[in-house]
Amino acid sequence: MSSKRSTQREASVNMTSMHATSRRHRVVIIGAGFGGLSAAKQLAQAPFDVTIVDRHNYHLFQPLLYQVATAGLSPGDIASPIRSILHGQRNAKVILAKVSGIDTARREVVAEGRRIAYDYLVIATGAEHAYFGHDWSSYAPGLKTIDDATYLRRRILLAFERAETASDADERRRLLNFVVVGGGPTGVEMAGAIAELAKRALASDFRSIDPALRADHSHRGGASTTGTVRSRVVGGGTALAGAARGGGPARDRRHGLRLLGRFDRSRAPPNAYDYLGRWRQGIPGGRMAWRRE
């Protein structure tokens, strides 16, 4: 009798061992950006179960966020559903949740009360803006998400509307100055897109200001209605300023673009407006965008 029970226990242990050996390894990927999706696709033919966890149900094409911020594209043009992208990959599934922690001892990802077990973990959550230890986000919003882009678009378009009704010439000039911190590809493209928005899309829509970047000095009712748009780039991308717009410094100035050298964070006070809005070169910053990482 005891021999029979011993045989049954051995069989049970062997079955459990076979089940553990045959179970496919679990790969959990946090983030469905470029890195996360690329990792998931590379595992399409591998003997793994792949789980992608993201707080959004869409993949965002971040390089074109500046086009949304300047009303060139709608948010739907640069966002695609994650499930549609991976619908043909049988070993992948998508979970919509915000990750709050990782239990390394139990090898589990904690996301909104859910625990997702993993054998291998890929963290592809992307980057955040670097404000160098200062709380500057309210003065110079960044550009990483669709919400950031639509917020910037609203601020840019409202700047034109407020400049149209402003009676003070200095206030009008302040509203029509746009400062972009960061002279990388996105920073320079952002500045150029603001200039093109003013020159082409809004050129004939206003009466009291001149969004088309012409030095137009018109007078109505005896009051000056001068208003020109200027985009400034604060950063180190000197070579990109001409390349982004297809010309050199002269062409950049005709488009209302100006490169202002490097951003010296060592001299920055806690108040970003003091440093960015009233910079040592005298920029009256009406609207600022942060593209520094």
C-alpha positions in Angstrom: 0.0 0.0 0.0 2.8 2.4 1.0 4.6 1.4 -2.2 1.6 2.4 -4.3 1.3 5.8 -2.6 5.0 6.4 -3.1 4.6 5.7 -6.8 1.6 8.1 -7.1 3.6 10.9 -5.4 6.5 10.3 -7.7 4.2 10.5 -10.7 2.6 13.7 -9.4 6.0 15.3 -8.9 7.1 14.2 -12.4 3.9 15.7 -14.0 4.5 19.0 -12.1 8.1 19.1 -13.3 7.0 18.4 -16.9 4.4 21.2 -16.7 6.9 23.7 -15.3 9.4 22.7 -18.0 6.9 23.0 -20.9 5.5 26.4 -19.8 6.5 29.1 -22.1 8.6 31.9 -20.7 6.7 35.2 -20.0 8.1 38.5 -21.2 6.5 41.7 -19.9 7.2 45.0 -21.7 6.4 48.2 -19.9 5.7 50.9 -22.5 4.5 50.8 -26.1 6.7 53.5 -27.5 9.3 52.8 -30.2 11.5 50.7 -28.0 8.6 48.7 -26.5 7.0 47.9 -29.8 10.3 47.1 -31.4 11.1 44.6 -28.7 7.6 43.0 -29.0 7.9 42.6 -32.7 11.4 41.1 -32.5 9.8 38.3 -30.3 7.0 37.5 -32.7 8.5 34.1 -33.7 10.1 33.4 -30.3 8.7 30.7 -27.9 7.6 33.4 -25.4 4.3 34.9 -24.2 4.7 38.6 -24.6 2.6 41.1 -22.6 2.7 44.8 -23.3 1.6 47.2 -20.5 0.9 50.8 -21.3 -1.1 53.6 -19.7 -2.5 54.5 -23.1 -4.1 52.3 -25.7 -2.3 54.0 -28.6 1.3 54.3 -29.9 2.4 57.9 -30.3 4.7 59.0 -33.1 6.5 61.6 -31.0 8.7 63.1 -33.8 5.5 64.8 -35.2 4.2 66.2 -31.9 5.4 69.6 -33.0 3.0 69.5 -35.9 0.1 68.9 -33.6 1.3 71.8 -31.3 1.3 74.1 -34.3 -2.0 73.0 -35.8 -0.5 71.2 -38.7 -1.8 67.8 -37.8 -4.6 66.5 -35.6 -3.8 64.1 -32.7 -5.3 61.2 -34.5 -2.8 61.6 -37.4 0.1 60.6 -35.1 -1.5 58.0 -32.9 -2.3 54.4 -33.7 -4.0 51.7 -31.5 -1.5 49.3 -30.0 -3.8 46.4 -30.5 -4.1 47.1 -34.2 -0.3 47.3 -34.6 0.1 43.9 -32.9 -3.1 42.2 -34.0 -1.3 39.7 -36.2 1.2 38.7 -33.5 -0.4 35.6 -31.8 2.0 35.5 -28.8 1.4 39.1 -27.8 -1.3 40.7 -25.7 -1.9 44.3 -24.6 -2.9 45.5 -21.1 -4.1 49.0 -20.5 -2.9 50.0 -17.1 -0.6 52.4 -15.3 2.4 50.6 -13.7 3.0 51.7 -10.1 5.7 49.3 -9.0 7.8 46.2 -9.7 8.0 43.3 -7.2 11.4 41.9 -8.0 11.2 39.2 -5.3 8.1 37.7 -6.7 8.9 38.8 -10.3 5.7 40.6 -10.8 4.7 44.0 -12.3 2.1 45.9 -10.2 -0.3 47.9 -12.3 -3.6 49.3 -10.9 -4.1 46.5 -8.4 -3.2 43.9 -11.0 -0.1 41.7 -10.6 1.5 40.5 -13.9 4.0 37.7 -13.5 7.1 37.7 -15.7 10.3 35.7 -16.4 11.9 38.5 -18.3 11.1 42.2 -17.9 11.7 45.0 -20.5 11.3 48.6 -19.2 10.7 51.0 -22.1 9.0 53.9 -20.5 10.8 56.6 -22.4 12.3 59.9 -21.0 11.1 62.9 -19.1 12.0 66.5 -19.5 15.1 67.8 -17.6 14.4 71.1 -15.8 17.7 70.9 -13.9 16.1 70.6 -10.5 13.7 73.6 -11.0 9.9 73.7 -11.2 9.6 75.3 -14.6 6.9 73.3 -16.2 4.2 76.0 -15.7 6.4 78.6 -17.4 7.9 76.4 -20.2 5.7 73.4 -20.9 7.4 70.4 -22.5 6.4 68.4 -25.6 6.2 64.6 -24.9 2.5 63.7 -25.1 -0.6 64.5 -27.0 -1.9 66.5 -24.0 1.3 68.6 -24.1 0.9 69.2 -27.8 -2.8 70.3 -27.6 -2.0 72.5 -24.6 0.8 74.2 -26.5 -1.4 74.6 -29.6 -4.1 76.3 -27.4 -1.5 78.7 -25.9 0.0 79.5 -29.3 -3.3 80.3 -31.0 -4.5 82.3 -28.0 -1.4 84.4 -28.1 -2.4 85.5 -31.6 -6.0 86.2 -30.5 -4.8 88.2 -27.5 -2.3 90.2 -29.5 -5.1 91.1 -32.0 -7.0 92.8 -29.2 -4.1 94.2 -27.2 -4.0 98.0 -27.2 -0.4 98.2 -25.8 2.3 97.8 -28.4 4.8 96.3 -25.9 2.2 93.7 -24.8 1.5 92.8 -28.4 5.2 92.3 -29.1 5.5 90.2 -25.9 2.6 88.0 -27.0 4.1 87.4 -30.4 7.5 86.3 -29.2 7.9 82.5 -28.9 11.0 81.1 -27.2 12.0 77.4 -27.6 14.6 76.1 -25.2 16.6 73.3 -26.9 18.2 73.5 -30.3 17.8 69.9 -31.3 15.8 68.6 -34.2 12.4 69.0 -32.5 13.2 72.4 -31.0 14.3 73.8 -34.3 11.4 72.3 -36.2 9.0 73.7 -33.6 10.4 77.2 -34.0 10.1 76.8 -37.8 6.6 75.5 -37.6 5.5 78.5 -35.5 6.9 80.8 -38.2 5.2 78.9 -41.0 1.9 78.9 -39.1 2.1 82.6 -38.9 3.3 83.2 -42.4 0.9 80.9 -44.3 -2.0 79.6 -42.2 -2.8 82.8 -40.3 -1.4 85.4 -42.7 -4.8 86.9 -43.8 -6.9 86.1 -40.7 -6.1 89.1 -38.5 -6.5 92.9 -38.9 -4.5 94.5 -36.1 -1.4 92.2 -36.2 0.6 90.9 -39.0 1.3 87.2 -38.5 3.0 86.9 -41.9 6.3 88.2 -40.4 6.3 91.4 -42.5 7.4 94.7 -40.9 3.9 96.1 -41.4 3.3 99.5 -39.6 -0.3 100.3 -40.1 -2.4 102.8 -38.2 -6.0 102.6 -37.4 -7.8 105.3 -35.5 -4.5 107.0 -34.8 -3.0 104.0 -32.9 -0.2 101.9 -34.1 -1.1 98.3 -34.8 2.3 97.0 -35.5 2.7 93.3 -34.7 5.2 90.8 -36.0 5.9 87.2 -35.0 9.4 86.1 -33.8 10.5 82.6 -32.9 13.7 82.2 -30.8 15.6 79.0 -30.2 17.8 78.9 -27.1 20.2 76.0 -27.3 23.3 74.6 -28.9 22.0 73.3 -32.3 23.7 76.0 -34.4 24.1 73.7 -37.5 20.4 72.7 -37.4 19.0 76.2 -37.6 19.8 76.6 -41.3 19.3 72.9 -42.2 15.8 72.6 -40.8 14.5 75.4 -42.9 16.6 74.7 -46.0 18.8 77.8 -45.8 21.3 79.8 -43.8 21.0 82.5 -41.2 19.6 85.1 -43.6 16.8 82.8 -44.6 16.1 82.0 -40.9 15.7 85.7 -40.1 13.3 86.2 -43.0 11.2 83.5 -41.4 11.4 85.2 -38.1 13.8 82.7 -36.6 16.7 83.6 -34.4 19.3 81.3 -32.7 20.4 82.7 -29.4 23.2 80.5 -28.3 23.5 78.1 -25.4 21.3 77.8 -22.3 23.4 78.3 -19.2 21.6 76.4 -16.5 24.2 77.3 -13.9 23.0 80.9 -13.9 19.3 80.1 -13.8 17.4 81.4 -10.8 14.4 79.4 -9.3 11.9 81.5 -11.2 12.0 80.4 -14.9 10.2 83.6 -16.0 13.0 85.7 -14.7 15.6 83.7 -16.6 13.6 82.7 -19.8 11.0 85.5 -20.0 13.4 88.3 -19.3 16.7 86.8 -20.4 20.0 88.6 -20.5 19.5 89.2 -24.2 16.2 91.0 -23.5 13.7 88.5 -24.9 10.2 89.4 -23.9 9.0 85.8 -23.9 5.2 85.6 -24.4 5.1 81.9 -25.0 7.9 79.3 -24.2 8.3 75.6 -25.0 10.8 73.3 -23.5 12.6 70.7 -25.7 15.6 70.1 -23.5 16.2 66.5 -22.3 
